[in-house]
Amino acid sequence: MYTLPVGLTTFSVEAQVEWELIMTGAAISTIPTLIVFLVFQRYIIRGVVMAGLKG
């Protein structure tokens, strides 16, 4: 059980770096964040807009 950055560095070995695996892992790791943003997009944008208003 590693954190994501540590887990992705395990794909690098002394002789070569498995760029395909690193890029695939990085792309897959963004999916949960993207899903959370899409689900709560209305609230996130509303919070940003309200923070910019004076009143």
C-alpha distance matrix in Angstrom:
0.0 3.8 6.9 9.3 11.7 9.6 8.2 11.9 13.3 11.9 14.6 17.2 18.9 21.9 24.5 23.4 21.1 20.0 21.2 21.3 17.6 16.8 19.5 18.4 14.8 16.4 18.9 16.7 14.7 18.1 19.0 17.6 19.4 22.5 22.7 22.6 25.3 27.4 27.4 28.3 30.3 33.6 32.4 30.8 33.9 36.2 34.4 34.9 38.5 39.3 37.9 40.3 43.3 45.7 47.5
3.8 0.0 3.7 6.3 8.1 6.0 5.4 9.0 10.2 9.7 12.6 14.8 16.8 19.8 22.5 21.2 18.7 18.0 18.9 19.4 15.9 14.5 17.1 16.7 13.0 14.0 17.0 15.4 13.0 16.2 17.8 16.8 18.0 21.1 21.9 21.8 24.0 26.4 26.8 27.4 29.1 32.5 31.3 29.3 32.3 34.7 32.8 33.0 36.6 37.6 35.9 38.1 41.3 43.7 45.7
6.9 3.7 0.0 3.8 5.8 5.5 6.0 8.6 10.2 11.0 13.5 15.5 18.1 20.9 23.5 21.9 19.0 18.4 18.5 19.1 16.0 13.9 15.9 15.9 12.1 12.1 15.2 14.0 10.9 13.7 15.7 14.5 15.1 18.3 19.5 19.1 21.0 23.7 24.2 24.6 26.0 29.4 28.2 26.0 28.9 31.4 29.4 29.4 33.1 34.1 32.4 34.5 37.7 40.0 42.2
9.3 6.3 3.8 0.0 3.8 5.5 5.0 6.1 8.7 10.1 11.7 13.8 16.9 19.9 22.1 20.0 16.7 15.8 15.3 15.9 12.9 10.6 12.3 12.3 8.6 8.4 11.5 10.7 7.7 10.6 12.9 12.6 13.1 15.9 17.5 17.6 19.2 21.6 22.7 23.3 24.3 27.9 27.1 24.7 27.4 30.1 28.5 28.2 31.8 33.2 31.6 33.4 36.8 39.3 41.6
11.7 8.1 5.8 3.8 0.0 3.8 5.4 5.2 6.4 9.0 10.6 11.8 15.0 17.5 19.9 17.9 14.7 14.5 14.0 15.4 12.9 9.8 11.8 13.0 9.8 8.9 12.5 12.8 10.1 12.4 15.4 15.5 15.3 17.9 20.1 20.2 21.2 23.8 25.2 25.5 26.2 29.8 29.0 26.2 28.6 31.5 29.7 28.9 32.5 34.1 32.1 33.7 37.2 39.6 42.2
9.6 6.0 5.5 5.5 3.8 0.0 3.8 5.5 5.2 6.7 9.5 10.6 13.1 15.7 18.4 17.0 14.3 14.5 14.9 16.4 13.6 11.1 13.9 14.8 11.5 11.7 15.3 15.1 12.7 15.5 18.1 18.0 18.4 21.1 22.9 23.0 24.4 27.0 28.1 28.5 29.4 33.0 32.1 29.5 32.0 34.8 32.9 32.3 36.0 37.3 35.4 37.0 40.5 42.8 45.3
8.2 5.4 6.0 5.0 5.4 3.8 0.0 3.8 5.5 5.4 7.6 10.0 12.6 15.8 18.1 16.3 13.5 12.7 13.5 14.3 11.0 9.3 12.3 12.3 9.0 10.2 13.5 12.7 11.0 14.3 16.4 16.6 17.6 20.1 21.5 22.1 23.8 25.9 27.1 28.0 29.0 32.6 32.0 29.6 32.2 35.1 33.5 33.1 36.7 38.1 36.5 38.2 41.7 44.2 46.6
11.9 9.0 8.6 6.1 5.2 5.5 3.8 0.0 3.8 5.4 5.8 7.9 11.3 14.5 16.2 13.9 10.7 9.8 10.0 11.0 8.2 5.8 8.9 9.7 6.8 7.6 11.2 11.3 10.1 13.1 15.5 16.5 17.2 19.2 21.1 22.1 23.3 25.3 26.9 27.8 28.4 32.1 31.8 29.3 31.5 34.6 33.2 32.5 35.9 37.7 36.1 37.5 41.0 43.7 46.2
13.3 10.2 10.2 8.7 6.4 5.2 5.5 3.8 0.0 3.8 5.2 5.5 8.6 11.3 13.6 11.9 9.1 9.6 10.3 12.4 10.1 7.7 11.1 12.6 10.3 10.8 14.5 15.0 13.7 16.5 19.2 20.1 20.5 22.5 24.7 25.4 26.5 28.7 30.3 31.1 31.5 35.2 34.8 32.0 34.2 37.3 35.7 34.8 38.3 40.0 38.1 39.4 43.0 45.5 48.2
11.9 9.7 11.0 10.1 9.0 6.7 5.4 5.4 3.8 0.0 3.8 5.3 7.3 10.6 12.9 11.6 9.5 9.5 11.4 12.9 10.0 9.0 12.8 13.4 11.1 12.8 16.1 15.9 15.1 18.3 20.5 21.3 22.3 24.3 26.1 27.0 28.4 30.4 31.8 32.8 33.6 37.3 36.9 34.4 36.7 39.7 38.2 37.5 41.1 42.7 41.0 42.5 46.0 48.5 51.1
14.6 12.6 13.5 11.7 10.6 9.5 7.6 5.8 5.2 3.8 0.0 3.8 6.4 10.1 11.3 9.2 6.7 5.8 8.1 9.4 6.8 6.5 10.3 11.0 9.7 11.6 14.5 14.8 14.8 17.8 19.8 21.3 22.4 23.9 25.8 27.2 28.4 30.0 31.7 33.0 33.5 37.3 37.2 34.7 36.8 40.0 38.8 37.9 41.3 43.3 41.7 42.9 46.5 49.2 51.9
17.2 14.8 15.5 13.8 11.8 10.6 10.0 7.9 5.5 5.3 3.8 0.0 3.8 6.8 8.3 6.5 4.5 6.0 8.2 10.8 9.4 8.4 11.9 13.6 12.6 13.7 16.8 17.7 17.4 20.1 22.6 24.1 24.8 26.3 28.5 29.7 30.6 32.4 34.4 35.4 35.7 39.4 39.3 36.6 38.5 41.7 40.4 39.3 42.6 44.6 42.8 43.9 47.5 50.1 52.9
18.9 16.8 18.1 16.9 15.0 13.1 12.6 11.3 8.6 7.3 6.4 3.8 0.0 3.8 5.6 5.6 6.0 8.0 11.0 13.4 12.2 11.9 15.3 16.8 15.9 17.4 20.4 21.1 20.9 23.8 26.1 27.5 28.3 29.9 32.0 33.3 34.3 36.1 37.9 39.0 39.3 43.1 42.9 40.2 42.2 45.4 44.0 42.9 46.3 48.3 46.4 47.5 51.1 53.7 56.5
21.9 19.8 20.9 19.9 17.5 15.7 15.8 14.5 11.3 10.6 10.1 6.8 3.8 0.0 3.8 5.8 7.7 10.7 13.3 16.2 15.5 15.0 18.2 20.0 19.3 20.4 23.5 24.5 24.2 26.8 29.4 30.8 31.4 33.0 35.3 36.4 37.2 39.2 41.1 42.0 42.2 46.0 45.8 42.9 44.7 48.0 46.5 45.2 48.6 50.6 48.5 49.4 53.2 55.6 58.5
24.5 22.5 23.5 22.1 19.9 18.4 18.1 16.2 13.6 12.9 11.3 8.3 5.6 3.8 0.0 3.8 7.2 10.0 12.7 15.3 15.3 15.4 18.2 20.0 20.0 21.3 23.9 25.1 25.4 27.9 30.2 32.1 32.8 34.0 36.3 37.8 38.5 40.1 42.2 43.4 43.4 47.2 47.2 44.4 46.0 49.4 48.2 46.8 50.0 52.2 50.3 51.1 54.8 57.3 60.3
23.4 21.2 21.9 20.0 17.9 17.0 16.3 13.9 11.9 11.6 9.2 6.5 5.6 5.8 3.8 0.0 3.8 6.5 9.0 11.6 12.0 12.1 14.6 16.6 17.0 18.1 20.5 21.9 22.4 24.7 27.0 29.2 29.8 30.8 33.1 34.8 35.3 36.8 39.1 40.3 40.2 44.0 44.2 41.4 42.9 46.4 45.3 43.8 47.0 49.3 47.6 48.3 52.0 54.6 57.6
21.1 18.7 19.0 16.7 14.7 14.3 13.5 10.7 9.1 9.5 6.7 4.5 6.0 7.7 7.2 3.8 0.0 3.8 5.7 8.7 8.9 8.5 11.0 13.2 13.4 14.4 16.8 18.4 18.8 21.0 23.4 25.5 26.1 27.0 29.4 31.1 31.6 33.1 35.4 36.6 36.4 40.2 40.5 37.6 39.2 42.6 41.6 40.1 43.3 45.6 43.9 44.7 48.3 51.1 54.0
20.0 18.0 18.4 15.8 14.5 14.5 12.7 9.8 9.6 9.5 5.8 6.0 8.0 10.7 10.0 6.5 3.8 0.0 3.8 5.5 5.5 6.4 8.8 10.1 10.9 12.5 14.4 15.6 16.6 19.0 20.9 23.3 24.2 24.9 27.0 29.0 29.7 30.9 33.1 34.6 34.5 38.3 38.8 36.2 37.7 41.2 40.4 39.2 42.3 44.7 43.2 44.1 47.7 50.5 53.4
21.2 18.9 18.5 15.3 14.0 14.9 13.5 10.0 10.3 11.4 8.1 8.2 11.0 13.3 12.7 9.0 5.7 3.8 0.0 3.8 5.5 5.0 6.0 8.4 9.8 10.4 12.0 14.0 15.1 16.8 19.0 21.6 22.1 22.5 25.0 27.0 27.3 28.4 31.0 32.4 31.9 35.7 36.3 33.6 34.9 38.5 37.8 36.4 39.3 41.9 40.5 41.1 44.7 47.6 50.5
21.3 19.4 19.1 15.9 15.4 16.4 14.3 11.0 12.4 12.9 9.4 10.8 13.4 16.2 15.3 11.6 8.7 5.5 3.8 0.0 3.8 5.5 5.3 6.1 8.5 9.9 10.6 12.1 14.1 15.8 17.3 20.2 21.2 21.2 23.3 25.8 26.2 26.9 29.4 31.2 30.8 34.6 35.5 33.0 34.3 37.9 37.5 36.3 39.1 41.7 40.7 41.3 44.8 47.9 50.7
17.6 15.9 16.0 12.9 12.9 13.6 11.0 8.2 10.1 10.0 6.8 9.4 12.2 15.5 15.3 12.0 8.9 5.5 5.5 3.8 0.0 3.8 5.5 5.1 6.0 8.5 9.8 10.4 12.0 14.5 15.9 18.3 19.7 20.2 22.0 24.2 25.1 26.0 28.1 29.9 30.0 33.8 34.4 32.0 33.7 37.1 36.6 35.6 38.7 41.0 39.9 40.9 44.4 47.4 50.1
16.8 14.5 13.9 10.6 9.8 11.1 9.3 5.8 7.7 9.0 6.5 8.4 11.9 15.0 15.4 12.1 8.5 6.4 5.0 5.5 3.8 0.0 3.8 5.5 5.2 6.1 8.6 9.9 10.5 12.7 14.9 17.1 17.9 18.7 21.0 22.7 23.4 24.8 27.0 28.3 28.3 32.1 32.5 29.9 31.5 35.0 34.1 33.0 36.2 38.5 37.1 38.1 41.6 44.6 47.3
19.5 17.1 15.9 12.3 11.8 13.9 12.3 8.9 11.1 12.8 10.3 11.9 15.3 18.2 18.2 14.6 11.0 8.8 6.0 5.3 5.5 3.8 0.0 3.8 5.4 5.1 6.1 8.6 9.8 11.0 13.1 16.0 16.4 16.6 19.1 21.2 21.4 22.5 25.0 26.5 26.0 29.8 30.5 27.9 29.3 32.8 32.3 31.0 34.0 36.5 35.4 36.1 39.6 42.7 45.4
18.4 16.7 15.9 12.3 13.0 14.8 12.3 9.7 12.6 13.4 11.0 13.6 16.8 20.0 20.0 16.6 13.2 10.1 8.4 6.1 5.1 5.5 3.8 0.0 3.8 5.5 5.1 6.1 8.5 10.2 11.3 14.3 15.5 15.5 17.4 19.9 20.5 21.2 23.5 25.4 25.3 29.1 29.9 27.7 29.2 32.6 32.3 31.5 34.3 36.8 36.0 36.9 40.3 43.5 46.0
14.8 13.0 12.1 8.6 9.8 11.5 9.0 6.8 10.3 11.1 9.7 12.6 15.9 19.3 20.0 17.0 13.4 10.9 9.8 8.5 6.0 5.2 5.4 3.8 0.0 3.8 5.4 5.1 6.0 8.8 10.3 12.4 13.8 14.7 16.4 18.3 19.4 20.6 22.5 24.2 24.5 28.3 28.7 26.4 28.4 31.6 31.0 30.3 33.4 35.6 34.6 35.9 39.2 42.3 44.7
16.4 14.0 12.1 8.4 8.9 11.7 10.2 7.6 10.8 12.8 11.6 13.7 17.4 20.4 21.3 18.1 14.4 12.5 10.4 9.9 8.5 6.1 5.1 5.5 3.8 0.0 3.8 5.5 5.1 6.6 9.3 11.5 11.8 12.7 15.2 16.8 17.3 18.8 21.0 22.3 22.2 26.0 26.3 23.8 25.5 28.9 28.2 27.2 30.4 32.6 31.5 32.6 36.0 39.0 41.6
18.9 17.0 15.2 11.5 12.5 15.3 13.5 11.2 14.5 16.1 14.5 16.8 20.4 23.5 23.9 20.5 16.8 14.4 12.0 10.6 9.8 8.6 6.1 5.1 5.4 3.8 0.0 3.8 5.4 5.5 7.2 10.4 10.9 10.7 13.1 15.3 15.6 16.5 19.0 20.6 20.3 24.1 24.9 22.6 24.1 27.6 27.3 26.4 29.2 31.7 31.0 31.9 35.2 38.4 41.0
16.7 15.4 14.0 10.7 12.8 15.1 12.7 11.3 15.0 15.9 14.8 17.7 21.1 24.5 25.1 21.9 18.4 15.6 14.0 12.1 10.4 9.9 8.6 6.1 5.1 5.5 3.8 0.0 3.8 5.4 5.5 8.2 10.0 10.2 11.6 14.0 15.2 15.9 17.7 19.7 20.1 23.8 24.5 22.6 24.5 27.7 27.5 27.1 30.0 32.2 31.6 33.0 36.1 39.3 41.6
14.7 13.0 10.9 7.7 10.1 12.7 11.0 10.1 13.7 15.1 14.8 17.4 20.9 24.2 25.4 22.4 18.8 16.6 15.1 14.1 12.0 10.5 9.8 8.5 6.0 5.1 5.4 3.8 0.0 3.8 5.5 6.7 7.9 9.4 11.1 12.5 13.8 15.4 17.0 18.4 19.0 22.8 22.9 20.8 23.0 26.1 25.4 25.0 28.2 30.1 29.3 30.8 34.0 37.1 39.4
18.1 16.2 13.7 10.6 12.4 15.5 14.3 13.1 16.5 18.3 17.8 20.1 23.8 26.8 27.9 24.7 21.0 19.0 16.8 15.8 14.5 12.7 11.0 10.2 8.8 6.6 5.5 5.4 3.8 0.0 3.8 5.8 5.4 6.2 8.7 10.2 10.7 12.3 14.5 15.7 15.8 19.6 19.9 17.7 19.6 22.8 22.3 21.8 24.8 27.0 26.3 27.6 30.8 34.0 36.3
19.0 17.8 15.7 12.9 15.4 18.1 16.4 15.5 19.2 20.5 19.8 22.6 26.1 29.4 30.2 27.0 23.4 20.9 19.0 17.3 15.9 14.9 13.1 11.3 10.3 9.3 7.2 5.5 5.5 3.8 0.0 3.9 5.5 5.0 6.1 8.7 9.9 10.5 12.3 14.3 14.8 18.4 19.1 17.5 19.5 22.5 22.5 22.4 25.2 27.3 27.1 28.6 31.5 34.8 36.8
17.6 16.8 14.5 12.6 15.5 18.0 16.6 16.5 20.1 21.3 21.3 24.1 27.5 30.8 32.1 29.2 25.5 23.3 21.6 20.2 18.3 17.1 16.0 14.3 12.4 11.5 10.4 8.2 6.7 5.8 3.9 0.0 3.8 5.4 5.1 6.2 8.6 9.9 10.6 12.3 13.7 17.2 17.3 15.9 18.5 21.1 20.7 21.2 24.2 25.8 25.5 27.5 30.3 33.4 35.2
19.4 18.0 15.1 13.1 15.3 18.4 17.6 17.2 20.5 22.3 22.4 24.8 28.3 31.4 32.8 29.8 26.1 24.2 22.1 21.2 19.7 17.9 16.4 15.5 13.8 11.8 10.9 10.0 7.9 5.4 5.5 3.8 0.0 3.8 5.5 5.2 6.2 8.7 10.0 10.7 11.4 15.1 15.0 13.0 15.5 18.3 17.7 17.8 20.9 22.6 22.1 24.0 26.9 30.0 32.0
22.5 21.1 18.3 15.9 17.9 21.1 20.1 19.2 22.5 24.3 23.9 26.3 29.9 33.0 34.0 30.8 27.0 24.9 22.5 21.2 20.2 18.7 16.6 15.5 14.7 12.7 10.7 10.2 9.4 6.2 5.0 5.4 3.8 0.0 3.8 5.5 5.1 6.2 8.6 10.0 9.9 13.6 14.5 12.7 14.5 17.6 17.7 17.6 20.2 22.4 22.4 23.8 26.6 30.0 32.0
22.7 21.9 19.5 17.5 20.1 22.9 21.5 21.1 24.7 26.1 25.8 28.5 32.0 35.3 36.3 33.1 29.4 27.0 25.0 23.3 22.0 21.0 19.1 17.4 16.4 15.2 13.1 11.6 11.1 8.7 6.1 5.1 5.5 3.8 0.0 3.8 5.4 5.1 6.1 8.6 9.6 13.0 13.8 13.0 15.1 17.7 18.1 18.7 21.2 23.0 23.4 25.2 27.6 31.0 32.6
22.6 21.8 19.1 17.6 20.2 23.0 22.1 22.1 25.4 27.0 27.2 29.7 33.3 36.4 37.8 34.8 31.1 29.0 27.0 25.8 24.2 22.7 21.2 19.9 18.3 16.8 15.3 14.0 12.5 10.2 8.7 6.2 5.2 5.5 3.8 0.0 3.8 5.5 5.2 6.1 8.0 11.2 11.1 10.3 13.1 15.3 15.2 16.2 18.9 20.2 20.5 22.7 25.0 28.2 29.7
25.3 24.0 21.0 19.2 21.2 24.4 23.8 23.3 26.5 28.4 28.4 30.6 34.3 37.2 38.5 35.3 31.6 29.7 27.3 26.2 25.1 23.4 21.4 20.5 19.4 17.3 15.6 15.2 13.8 10.7 9.9 8.6 6.2 5.1 5.4 3.8 0.0 3.8 5.5 5.3 5.2 8.9 9.4 7.8 10.0 12.7 12.9 13.3 15.9 17.7 18.1 19.8 22.3 25.6 27.4
27.4 26.4 23.7 21.6 23.8 27.0 25.9 25.3 28.7 30.4 30.0 32.4 36.1 39.2 40.1 36.8 33.1 30.9 28.4 26.9 26.0 24.8 22.5 21.2 20.6 18.8 16.5 15.9 15.4 12.3 10.5 9.9 8.7 6.2 5.1 5.5 3.8 0.0 3.8 5.6 5.1 8.3 10.1 9.6 10.9 13.5 14.7 15.2 17.1 19.1 20.1 21.6 23.7 27.2 28.8
27.4 26.8 24.2 22.7 25.2 28.1 27.1 26.9 30.3 31.8 31.7 34.4 37.9 41.1 42.2 39.1 35.4 33.1 31.0 29.4 28.1 27.0 25.0 23.5 22.5 21.0 19.0 17.7 17.0 14.5 12.3 10.6 10.0 8.6 6.1 5.2 5.5 3.8 0.0 3.8 5.8 7.9 9.0 9.7 11.7 13.3 14.4 15.9 17.7 19.0 20.3 22.3 24.0 27.4 28.5
28.3 27.4 24.6 23.3 25.5 28.5 28.0 27.8 31.1 32.8 33.0 35.4 39.0 42.0 43.4 40.3 36.6 34.6 32.4 31.2 29.9 28.3 26.5 25.4 24.2 22.3 20.6 19.7 18.4 15.7 14.3 12.3 10.7 10.0 8.6 6.1 5.3 5.6 3.8 0.0 3.8 5.6 5.4 6.2 8.7 10.0 10.7 12.5 14.4 15.5 16.6 18.8 20.5 23.8 24.9
30.3 29.1 26.0 24.3 26.2 29.4 29.0 28.4 31.5 33.6 33.5 35.7 39.3 42.2 43.4 40.2 36.4 34.5 31.9 30.8 30.0 28.3 26.0 25.3 24.5 22.2 20.3 20.1 19.0 15.8 14.8 13.7 11.4 9.9 9.6 8.0 5.2 5.1 5.8 3.8 0.0 3.8 5.5 5.1 6.1 8.4 9.8 10.6 12.2 14.1 15.3 16.9 18.7 22.2 23.7
33.6 32.5 29.4 27.9 29.8 33.0 32.6 32.1 35.2 37.3 37.3 39.4 43.1 46.0 47.2 44.0 40.2 38.3 35.7 34.6 33.8 32.1 29.8 29.1 28.3 26.0 24.1 23.8 22.8 19.6 18.4 17.2 15.1 13.6 13.0 11.2 8.9 8.3 7.9 5.6 3.8 0.0 3.8 5.6 5.4 6.1 8.6 10.1 10.7 12.1 14.2 15.7 16.9 20.4 21.4
32.4 31.3 28.2 27.1 29.0 32.1 32.0 31.8 34.8 36.9 37.2 39.3 42.9 45.8 47.2 44.2 40.5 38.8 36.3 35.5 34.4 32.5 30.5 29.9 28.7 26.3 24.9 24.5 22.9 19.9 19.1 17.3 15.0 14.5 13.8 11.1 9.4 10.1 9.0 5.4 5.5 3.8 0.0 3.8 5.5 5.0 6.0 8.6 9.9 10.3 12.0 14.3 15.5 18.7 19.6
30.8 29.3 26.0 24.7 26.2 29.5 29.6 29.3 32.0 34.4 34.7 36.6 40.2 42.9 44.4 41.4 37.6 36.2 33.6 33.0 32.0 29.9 27.9 27.7 26.4 23.8 22.6 22.6 20.8 17.7 17.5 15.9 13.0 12.7 13.0 10.3 7.8 9.6 9.7 6.2 5.1 5.6 3.8 0.0 3.8 5.5 5.2 6.3 8.7 10.0 10.6 12.7 14.8 18.0 19.6
33.9 32.3 28.9 27.4 28.6 32.0 32.2 31.5 34.2 36.7 36.8 38.5 42.2 44.7 46.0 42.9 39.2 37.7 34.9 34.3 33.7 31.5 29.3 29.2 28.4 25.5 24.1 24.5 23.0 19.6 19.5 18.5 15.5 14.5 15.1 13.1 10.0 10.9 11.7 8.7 6.1 5.4 5.5 3.8 0.0 3.8 5.4 5.1 6.2 8.6 9.9 10.9 12.8 16.4 18.1
36.2 34.7 31.4 30.1 31.5 34.8 35.1 34.6 37.3 39.7 40.0 41.7 45.4 48.0 49.4 46.4 42.6 41.2 38.5 37.9 37.1 35.0 32.8 32.6 31.6 28.9 27.6 27.7 26.1 22.8 22.5 21.1 18.3 17.6 17.7 15.3 12.7 13.5 13.3 10.0 8.4 6.1 5.0 5.5 3.8 0.0 3.8 5.5 5.1 6.0 8.5 10.0 10.9 14.3 15.4
34.4 32.8 29.4 28.5 29.7 32.9 33.5 33.2 35.7 38.2 38.8 40.4 44.0 46.5 48.2 45.3 41.6 40.4 37.8 37.5 36.6 34.1 32.3 32.3 31.0 28.2 27.3 27.5 25.4 22.3 22.5 20.7 17.7 17.7 18.1 15.2 12.9 14.7 14.4 10.7 9.8 8.6 6.0 5.2 5.4 3.8 0.0 3.8 5.5 5.2 6.0 8.7 10.2 13.2 14.5
34.9 33.0 29.4 28.2 28.9 32.3 33.1 32.5 34.8 37.5 37.9 39.3 42.9 45.2 46.8 43.8 40.1 39.2 36.4 36.3 35.6 33.0 31.0 31.5 30.3 27.2 26.4 27.1 25.0 21.8 22.4 21.2 17.8 17.6 18.7 16.2 13.3 15.2 15.9 12.5 10.6 10.1 8.6 6.3 5.1 5.5 3.8 0.0 3.8 5.5 5.2 6.5 9.1 12.4 14.6
38.5 36.6 33.1 31.8 32.5 36.0 36.7 35.9 38.3 41.1 41.3 42.6 46.3 48.6 50.0 47.0 43.3 42.3 39.3 39.1 38.7 36.2 34.0 34.3 33.4 30.4 29.2 30.0 28.2 24.8 25.2 24.2 20.9 20.2 21.2 18.9 15.9 17.1 17.7 14.4 12.2 10.7 9.9 8.7 6.2 5.1 5.5 3.8 0.0 3.8 5.4 5.3 6.7 10.4 12.4
39.3 37.6 34.1 33.2 34.1 37.3 38.1 37.7 40.0 42.7 43.3 44.6 48.3 50.6 52.2 49.3 45.6 44.7 41.9 41.7 41.0 38.5 36.5 36.8 35.6 32.6 31.7 32.2 30.1 27.0 27.3 25.8 22.6 22.4 23.0 20.2 17.7 19.1 19.0 15.5 14.1 12.1 10.3 10.0 8.6 6.0 5.2 5.5 3.8 0.0 3.8 5.4 5.3 8.4 9.7
37.9 35.9 32.4 31.6 32.1 35.4 36.5 36.1 38.1 41.0 41.7 42.8 46.4 48.5 50.3 47.6 43.9 43.2 40.5 40.7 39.9 37.1 35.4 36.0 34.6 31.5 31.0 31.6 29.3 26.3 27.1 25.5 22.1 22.4 23.4 20.5 18.1 20.1 20.3 16.6 15.3 14.2 12.0 10.6 9.9 8.5 6.0 5.2 5.4 3.8 0.0 3.8 5.6 8.0 10.2
40.3 38.1 34.5 33.4 33.7 37.0 38.2 37.5 39.4 42.5 42.9 43.9 47.5 49.4 51.1 48.3 44.7 44.1 41.1 41.3 40.9 38.1 36.1 36.9 35.9 32.6 31.9 33.0 30.8 27.6 28.6 27.5 24.0 23.8 25.2 22.7 19.8 21.6 22.3 18.8 16.9 15.7 14.3 12.7 10.9 10.0 8.7 6.5 5.3 5.4 3.8 0.0 3.8 6.6 9.8
43.3 41.3 37.7 36.8 37.2 40.5 41.7 41.0 43.0 46.0 46.5 47.5 51.1 53.2 54.8 52.0 48.3 47.7 44.7 44.8 44.4 41.6 39.6 40.3 39.2 36.0 35.2 36.1 34.0 30.8 31.5 30.3 26.9 26.6 27.6 25.0 22.3 23.7 24.0 20.5 18.7 16.9 15.5 14.8 12.8 10.9 10.2 9.1 6.7 5.3 5.6 3.8 0.0 3.8 6.3
45.7 43.7 40.0 39.3 39.6 42.8 44.2 43.7 45.5 48.5 49.2 50.1 53.7 55.6 57.3 54.6 51.1 50.5 47.6 47.9 47.4 44.6 42.7 43.5 42.3 39.0 38.4 39.3 37.1 34.0 34.8 33.4 30.0 30.0 31.0 28.2 25.6 27.2 27.4 23.8 22.2 20.4 18.7 18.0 16.4 14.3 13.2 12.4 10.4 8.4 8.0 6.6 3.8 0.0 3.7
47.5 45.7 42.2 41.6 42.2 45.3 46.6 46.2 48.2 51.1 51.9 52.9 56.5 58.5 60.3 57.6 54.0 53.4 50.5 50.7 50.1 47.3 45.4 46.0 44.7 41.6 41.0 41.6 39.4 36.3 36.8 35.2 32.0 32.0 32.6 29.7 27.4 28.8 28.5 24.9 23.7 21.4 19.6 19.6 18.1 15.4 14.5 14.6 12.4 9.7 10.2 9.8 6.3 3.7 0.0
